[in-house]
Amino acid sequence: MWEADGVVDPVLIAGYLALFVAVGAVFLAVNLIVGWLVRPNVPNTEKLEVYECGEPAIGSSFVQFDLRFYVVALLFIIFDVEVALFFPWATVFGKATQLTDPGLVSVVAVAGDLSDAEGGPASEEAAAESDASTADVAIPANAGGLALSPAGTGLFRELGFQAPVVPVFSVPPRQAAVLQESLRGVPEREGHWAVQRFGSLLARTAISDMVVFYAVLLIGFAYVWYRGDLDWVRAVSAARGRTPIPIPAPQRAEGPSASSVLSA
C-alpha cells in the first residue's frame, strides 16, 4: 500500500525524489549535448581573451579588494541561510495549524472502554470527586478510552512523534467545570479540544522561535551598521547629497558692445 493510516509511504517519497533528480539530470545532459553538437566552433584571438562580466580585464588579477565588500557578502549569506532555516519552522507551524482545524476528526472512541465513555456511574463518581477536590482536572478525563484517528495519527507522526497518543492537559477546577459544560462531557469532544490546544501551543511556539531568530539577526545587522562597518555605504550617499552643482560663469559676448553701437 502506498498509504497507510493517512501517512504516505517513505518509499513513495524516495521514489519521487529519485525521479525528480533523474529528470533534472537528463534535462541538463540533453541541453549540454545538443549545444555541443549544434553550436559553431570558431575560435579566434578575441574570443579566447580573458574577460570578467563581459568586460576586458585591465591590470593584474592579484589585486587586494576592500574587506568591506566581504562584509556585505557575509550579510547577504546570513540572510540567505536564514530563509532556508525558516522551512523547518514553517513545516511545524503548518502541521500544528492543521491540528487546530475544527473540521478535522482527530479523536475517536475506543470500543474497549464504553462504560466510562457513556457516562456511567464510574464517570459520575469521578466527576463528583473532581468537583470536591481543589486539584487540577485532567482533560480529557477518560484518555484511556480515546485514540487518535488515522488523520490525527498521520499529522503527529509527520511532526516527529513515533507513538502518538491523545494529549492530556491539567486544567484548574473552575476552568475545567466551564469547559466540561461547554463540551457536554462527551469524551470525543474533550479529546478533540486537547488536540486543538496542543496544535495551538505548538504553532505559537514555532512562530515565536521564528520571530526571535529573525530579531537576533536584525539586532546583529543594526550593531554592524552602528559600529561603522558599513560607513562607506552611508558616506557615499552623504557625499552625493553634499556635492554642489557647478554653476557656469556668465560669458561676455564678443564683438562691439550695445553702448558703442548706440553712440555710433
C-alpha positions in Angstrom: 0.0 0.0 0.0 1.2 3.5 -0.9 -0.6 5.0 2.0 -1.3 3.6 5.5 -3.3 5.3 8.2 -3.2 8.6 6.2 0.7 8.6 6.1 2.5 8.4 2.7 4.9 5.5 2.4 8.5 6.7 2.7 9.4 4.5 -0.3 7.0 6.6 -2.4 8.6 9.8 -1.2 12.1 8.4 -2.1 10.8 7.4 -5.5 9.5 10.9 -6.2 12.8 12.4 -5.2 14.8 10.0 -7.3 12.5 10.7 -10.3 13.0 14.4 -9.8 16.8 14.1 -9.7 16.8 11.8 -12.8 14.6 14.1 -14.9 16.8 17.1 -13.9 20.0 15.3 -14.8 18.6 14.1 -18.1 17.3 17.6 -19.0 20.7 19.1 -18.2 22.7 16.5 -20.1 20.4 16.8 -23.2 20.9 20.5 -23.3 24.7 20.3 -23.0 25.0 17.6 -25.6 22.7 19.4 -28.1 24.6 22.7 -27.5 27.9 20.9 -28.0 26.7 19.4 -31.3 24.9 22.4 -32.8 26.9 25.5 -31.7 29.5 26.8 -34.1 33.2 26.4 -33.1 35.2 29.3 -34.5 37.9 30.2 -32.0 39.9 33.4 -32.6 42.1 35.7 -30.6 39.3 38.0 -29.4 37.1 35.1 -28.2 40.0 33.5 -26.3 40.7 36.6 -24.3 40.1 36.7 -20.6 37.1 38.8 -19.6 35.0 39.4 -16.5 31.3 40.0 -16.8 31.7 40.9 -20.5 34.4 43.5 -19.8 38.1 43.2 -20.8 40.4 42.7 -17.9 42.6 45.7 -17.1 45.7 45.3 -15.0 46.8 42.3 -12.8 44.2 40.0 -11.3 46.2 39.9 -8.0 44.6 43.0 -6.5 43.7 43.4 -2.8 40.0 44.0 -2.5 38.5 46.1 0.2 37.3 44.0 3.1 34.1 45.9 3.3 32.9 44.1 0.2 33.3 40.8 2.1 31.2 42.3 5.0 28.3 42.9 2.5 28.7 39.4 1.1 28.6 37.8 4.5 25.5 39.8 5.4 23.8 38.5 2.2 24.8 34.9 3.0 23.5 35.2 6.6 20.1 36.4 5.4 20.1 33.8 2.6 20.7 31.0 5.1 18.1 32.4 7.4 15.4 31.9 4.7 16.5 28.3 4.4 16.2 27.8 8.2 12.6 29.1 8.0 11.4 25.9 6.2 11.5 23.5 9.3 9.7 26.1 11.4 7.2 26.7 8.6 6.6 22.9 8.3 5.9 22.6 12.1 3.7 25.7 12.0 1.7 24.3 9.1 1.1 20.9 10.7 0.2 22.5 14.0 -2.4 24.7 12.4 -3.9 21.6 10.7 -4.4 20.1 14.2 -6.4 23.2 15.2 -8.8 22.8 12.2 -12.4 22.3 13.6 -13.3 20.2 10.7 -10.5 17.6 11.4 -11.8 14.4 13.1 -8.7 13.8 15.2 -10.0 11.6 18.1 -12.2 8.5 18.1 -13.6 6.4 21.0 -12.1 3.0 21.7 -14.7 0.3 21.9 -13.0 -1.4 24.8 -13.9 1.2 27.5 -17.5 2.2 26.8 -18.7 2.3 30.4 -16.9 5.5 31.3 -17.3 6.9 27.8 -21.1 6.7 28.0 -21.3 8.5 31.3 -22.0 5.6 33.7 -21.7 5.5 37.4 -17.9 5.5 37.3 -17.8 8.7 35.3 -20.3 10.4 37.6 -18.3 9.4 40.7 -15.1 10.7 39.1 -16.8 13.9 38.3 -18.1 14.3 41.8 -14.6 13.7 43.3 -13.0 16.2 40.8 -15.6 18.9 41.8 -14.9 18.3 45.5 -11.2 18.5 45.2 -9.1 21.6 44.6 -6.6 19.8 42.4 -6.3 20.4 38.6 -8.6 18.4 36.4 -7.3 16.3 33.6 -8.9 16.8 30.2 -9.9 14.6 28.6 -10.8 12.8 31.8 -11.1 9.4 30.1 -8.0 9.5 27.9 -7.7 5.7 28.0 -11.0 5.3 26.2 -9.8 7.6 23.3 -7.4 7.2 20.4 -6.2 9.4 17.6 -7.9 9.0 14.3 -5.9 8.0 11.2 -5.7 11.6 10.1 -4.6 12.8 13.6 -2.0 10.0 13.9 -0.6 10.9 10.5 -0.1 14.6 11.5 1.5 13.7 14.8 3.9 11.3 13.0 4.8 14.0 10.5 5.7 16.2 13.5 8.1 13.5 14.7 6.1 11.5 17.3 6.8 7.8 16.9 3.8 6.6 19.0 1.3 9.4 19.2 -1.5 9.4 21.8 -4.3 11.8 22.7 -2.7 14.7 24.7 -3.9 15.4 28.3 -4.0 18.8 29.9 -4.3 19.8 33.5 -6.9 22.5 33.9 -7.9 24.4 37.1 -11.2 23.2 38.6 -13.2 26.4 37.7 -12.0 26.4 34.1 -12.5 22.7 33.8 -16.1 23.0 35.0 -16.9 25.6 32.4 -15.0 23.6 29.7 -16.8 20.4 30.6 -20.1 22.1 30.5 -19.4 23.6 27.0 -18.2 20.2 25.8 -21.2 18.5 27.4 -19.0 15.8 29.0 -18.5 14.0 25.7 -15.1 12.2 25.7 -14.6 12.7 22.0 -15.1 16.4 22.3 -12.7 16.6 25.2 -10.1 14.8 23.2 -10.7 17.0 20.2 -10.3 20.0 22.4 -7.0 18.7 23.8 -5.6 18.1 20.3 -6.6 21.6 19.2 -5.0 23.1 22.3 -1.8 21.1 21.6 -1.7 22.3 18.0 -2.3 25.9 19.1 0.5 25.8 21.6 2.9 24.2 19.1 2.0 26.8 16.4 2.6 29.6 18.9 6.0 28.1 19.9 7.1 27.8 16.2 6.1 31.4 15.3 7.8 32.7 18.5 11.0 30.8 17.6 10.9 32.3 14.1 10.4 35.9 15.4 13.2 35.5 18.0 15.6 34.2 15.4 14.8 36.9 12.9 15.0 39.6 15.7 18.5 38.4 16.7 19.7 38.7 13.1 18.2 42.2 12.8 19.9 43.2 16.0 23.2 42.0 14.7 22.8 43.9 11.5 21.9 47.0 13.4 25.1 46.5 15.6 27.3 46.2 12.5 25.7 49.3 11.0 26.0 51.3 14.2 29.6 50.2 14.8 30.6 51.7 11.5 31.4 48.7 9.4 29.1 49.9 6.7 30.0 53.6 7.0 31.3 53.6 3.4 27.8 53.0 2.1 26.4 55.9 4.1 29.4 58.0 3.3 28.9 57.6 -0.5 25.2 58.5 -0.2 26.0 61.6 2.0 28.8 62.7 -0.3 26.5 62.5 -3.3 23.9 64.7 -1.4 26.6 67.3 -0.4 28.2 67.6 -3.8 27.5 71.1 -5.1 26.2 71.5 -8.5 28.6 73.6 -10.6 27.1 76.8 -11.9 28.7 78.0 -15.2 30.1 81.6 -15.0 28.4 84.1 -17.4 30.3 84.6 -20.6 30.9 88.0 -22.2 29.6 88.4 -25.7 32.3 89.0 -28.2 32.2 92.0 -30.6 31.1 95.6 -30.1 29.0 96.3 -27.0 25.5 97.7 -27.2 26.5 101.2 -25.9 29.1 101.6 -28.5 26.6 100.7 -31.2 24.1 103.3 -29.9 26.7 106.0 -29.6 27.8 105.3 -33.1 
